[in-house]
Amino acid sequence: MSIFDFTDGDFLMDMGSGMAMDTEGHLMQNMGSGMAMDLETGDLHLTDNTSSSWANSDDNDNW
């Protein structure tokens, strides 16, 4: 699943366990409530908080 990042205007690709990578290669950690933290810079990003994003990502292992 991809999650939209409103701060950068790009997409995050879900890697499971609350981790994602954006289209520029930055690792992101889900912080809950529609927020993600860039693990390289520590910046917080506003993300899509719908049922198709991190909210149920543990149910979709992509195996």
C-alpha positions as a LaTeX table, in Angstrom:
\begin{tabular}{lrrr}
\hline
Residue & $x$ (\AA) & $y$ (\AA) & $z$ (\AA) \\
\hline
Met1 & 0.00 & 0.00 & 0.00 \\
Ser2 & 1.14 & 3.53 & $-0.61$ \\
Ile3 & 0.47 & 6.37 & 1.80 \\
Phe4 & 0.29 & 9.99 & 0.64 \\
Asp5 & 2.65 & 12.43 & 2.38 \\
Phe6 & 0.96 & 15.85 & 2.42 \\
Thr7 & 4.13 & 17.60 & 3.63 \\
Asp8 & 6.28 & 16.59 & 0.65 \\
Gly9 & 3.54 & 15.78 & $-1.85$ \\
Asp10 & 4.95 & 12.31 & $-2.48$ \\
Phe11 & 4.03 & 8.74 & $-1.59$ \\
Leu12 & 5.31 & 6.39 & 1.10 \\
Met13 & 5.63 & 2.69 & 0.32 \\
Asp14 & 4.64 & 0.54 & 3.29 \\
Met15 & 7.43 & $-1.80$ & 4.45 \\
Gly16 & 5.49 & $-3.30$ & 7.38 \\
Ser17 & 5.83 & $-2.84$ & 11.15 \\
Gly18 & 5.05 & 0.88 & 10.92 \\
Met19 & 7.98 & 1.60 & 8.59 \\
Ala20 & 7.82 & 3.07 & 5.10 \\
Met21 & 10.10 & 4.55 & 2.44 \\
Asp22 & 9.16 & 7.60 & 0.41 \\
Thr23 & 9.76 & 8.08 & $-3.32$ \\
Glu24 & 13.03 & 9.91 & $-2.54$ \\
Gly25 & 14.39 & 6.99 & $-0.48$ \\
His26 & 13.83 & 8.45 & 3.01 \\
Leu27 & 12.89 & 5.97 & 5.75 \\
Met28 & 9.78 & 6.96 & 7.68 \\
Gln29 & 8.31 & 5.71 & 10.99 \\
Asn30 & 4.56 & 5.81 & 11.62 \\
Met31 & 3.84 & 8.03 & 14.65 \\
Gly32 & 0.06 & 7.50 & 14.62 \\
Ser33 & $-2.76$ & 10.01 & 14.06 \\
Gly34 & $-1.75$ & 10.74 & 10.46 \\
Met35 & 1.87 & 11.59 & 11.22 \\
Ala36 & 5.19 & 10.03 & 10.22 \\
Met37 & 8.74 & 10.89 & 11.24 \\
Asp38 & 11.57 & 11.04 & 8.72 \\
Leu39 & 14.29 & 8.94 & 10.36 \\
Glu40 & 17.06 & 10.85 & 8.56 \\
Thr41 & 16.06 & 14.39 & 9.54 \\
Gly42 & 13.64 & 13.87 & 12.46 \\
Asp43 & 11.01 & 16.01 & 10.68 \\
Leu44 & 7.34 & 15.18 & 11.21 \\
His45 & 5.17 & 14.75 & 8.11 \\
Leu46 & 1.39 & 14.79 & 7.76 \\
Thr47 & 0.21 & 11.58 & 6.07 \\
Asp48 & $-2.98$ & 10.02 & 4.79 \\
Asn49 & $-4.76$ & 8.45 & 7.78 \\
Thr50 & $-7.41$ & 6.35 & 5.97 \\
Ser51 & $-8.30$ & 2.71 & 6.33 \\
Ser52 & $-6.16$ & 1.90 & 3.27 \\
Ser53 & $-2.93$ & 3.19 & 4.83 \\
Trp54 & $-0.92$ & 2.27 & 7.96 \\
Ala55 & $-4.11$ & 1.76 & 9.97 \\
Asn56 & $-4.42$ & $-1.81$ & 8.69 \\
Ser57 & $-1.00$ & $-2.42$ & 7.14 \\
Asp58 & $-0.22$ & $-5.35$ & 9.48 \\
Asp59 & $-3.08$ & $-7.30$ & 7.87 \\
Asn60 & $-1.45$ & $-7.04$ & 4.42 \\
Asp61 & 1.91 & $-8.78$ & 4.50 \\
Asn62 & 2.29 & $-8.73$ & 0.69 \\
Trp63 & 3.51 & $-12.33$ & 0.75 \\
\hline
\end{tabular}
